[in-house]
Amino acid sequence: MSNQSSPWTILKLLSWTASFFRDHCIDSPRLTAEILLSRAMGLERIDLYLKYDQPLLSGELAKFKQMIKRRANREPVAYITGEKEFFGRGFFVSPQVLIPRPETEILVETALGLLDENPVCPMRVLDAGTGSGAIIVSLSLARPGYQYQASDISMAALAVAAANAGRHGVKEKINFFAGDWLTPIAHGFKACLIVSNPPYIPSGDIPTLEPEVRAHEPSRALDGALDGLFAIRQIMDRAPHCLADGGHLLLEIGHDQKEEVARLARESGRFAEISFVRDLAGIERVAVLRKAACRSVSCIPPSS
């Protein structure tokens, strides 16, 4: 962005930036330019077109230039703005948490349907590996009558989740705690529903991801080890000991993991029903596992 004698107006900047992003193969160049410019100026996107001939102040222009550089380096827009919309609400995000995806809204919708359809006592919901807290905050806002718990091994992630709970007025309704998936859950704790969006990408696939993902999002939230199922196995092994009879475990899974997840669930002998929910692209995205009644030695909690 070279210096010029005439001032940089909103419209002129949008046109230049969209062209620059297009030349650098940035997705949705015009939309990205609008989002970043509105954030740099403290405006709503619609205001850009109501004030299209307004020149930028020097501080606004300097801030916008830095945003352009960051996006050109393939940093995700959500990390640049510090925010991402999920389930109709804005959530704080940082490089310490996975950016919420539209497909994860299927997990929330499925959870809400189960809570409405046949609630199981006790009325507790647990989010394993909460990250930004988008899932548990969305659930607590939609169904305030339940008790909510959320775990994450990352203290930085828990800080973001707590900030989001505070932002939406539900911080006192959610108990956040540090730990690896369900490991810290106290003996005797029972929930009617456990939800999780664990890392499920095979390690070998990480280098093939878009640079926005592989170079900027936390690898711990993406890498599911050799076959992508390491965390899913851990959660599936522990979940029956934290669920009431008839309670459900919901897992977001990879696009080609349905058969293997179903096999693991069947072989565990701890789930009475196994089904899957498709996302808008027709991909089986959410595994729905209902806990069987505990009548066998397979229900004895592991010694670890």
Residue, then its C-alpha position, 0 to 999 in steps of 0.5 A: m500500500s503505497n503513499q498517495s497524495s489523495p486520502w485513503t477513503i473507505l471505498k478506495l481502501l476496500s477496492w485496493t485491499a480486495s484486489f490485494f487479497r485476491d492476488h495473494c489467493i486469500d479466500s473471500p477477498r472483499l468480505t475479508a477486507e470489509i471485516l478487517l476494515s470495520r474492526a480497524m475503524g470500530l464500525e459495523r460492516i454496513d457503516l462502511y457503505l454509509k460512510y464510503d467517502q470518509p478518509l481514515l485517520s492515521g491511526e486507523l490506517a496504520k492498524f488496518k495495514q497491520m491487519i492486512k499483513r497478518r492476513a496475507n501471512r495466512e493468519p485466520v481472520a478470527y485471530i486477527t479480530g479476536e472473535k468468531e460467530f458461533f450459533g448466532r453469537g460472538f465468541f472471543v478466540s485466541p491462538q490458544v483455542l480452536i476457531p469454532r466451525p459451522e459443522t460443530e453447530i450440528l453437535v450443539e443442535t443434536a445435544l439440544g434435541l436430546l435434552d428436549e426429547n428424553p431428559v435423563c436425571p441427573m440434569r448435568v451436561l459435561d463438555a470434554g475439551t471445551g476450548s473456547g467454550a462455544i459449545i458449553v456456553s451455547l448449551s447453557l444459554a439455550r437450556p438454563g435448567y441444567q448444571y454445566q461442567a467443562s474441562d480442558i487441559s490448557m489453562a489458556a483455553l480455560a481462560v478464553a472459555a471463562a471470558n466467553a461465559g462471562r461475556h454471555g452472562v453464564k459464568e456462574k452457571i458453568n464449572f470449568f476445571a483443568g484436566d485431560w478430557l474426563t480424567p479429573i471427573a470425581h468418582g460417582f459423578k453422573a451426567c445425562l449428556i457428555v459432548s466433545n469436539p476432540p482432535y480427530i485429524p490423523s497426524g500424517d494429514i496435518p501438513t496437508l491442511e490449509p496454512e491458516v489451520r496448520a500454521h496458526e491453530p493449536s496442534r493439540a486441538l487438531d492432531g488425533a495421533l496416527d489414526g485420528l482416534f486417540a482422543i476419541r478412544q480415551i473419551m469413549d473409554r471413560a465416558p460410561h463411568c461419568l454417564a447415568d444409565g441412558g445418558h448420551l455421549l456426543l462426539e464430533i468426528g472426521h468425515d471418514q471415521k464413522e465405521e471405525v467409531a461405530r466399531l470401537a463403540r460396539e466392541s466396548g460393550r458399553f453403549a446400547e445405541i449407536s447412531f450418527v448425524r449428518d452435517l449440511a454437506g451430508i457427512e456423518r459428523v456427530a456420533v451419538l452413543r447411548k450408554a447401556a445399563c451397567r450390569s457387567v464387569s465391563c462397567i467397572p471403572p478403570s484402575s487408572 
